[in-house]
Amino acid sequence: MHPAIARLIKLQSAAEEFMKVYLLMLLIGTLLTAIRFTSVTERRSEAQTQ
C-alpha cells in the first residue's frame, strides 16, 4: 500500500473518532440545556401559582 494512502486512511479514522466524540458532547449539551430550561419554567409556574 502506498504511504500516502495509508496516511489518508489513518487520518480518516481519526476524523471519525473525533466526530463521534463531538456528537456525543453535542448530545449531552443538548440534553442538559433542555433539562435546565424545562426545570426553570416549572419553577416559575410554581412560584406564580402560590
Buried (B, 14 or more C-beta within 10 A) or exposed (E): EEEEEEEEEEEEEEEEEEEEEEEEEEEEEEEEEEEEEEEEEEEEEEEEEE
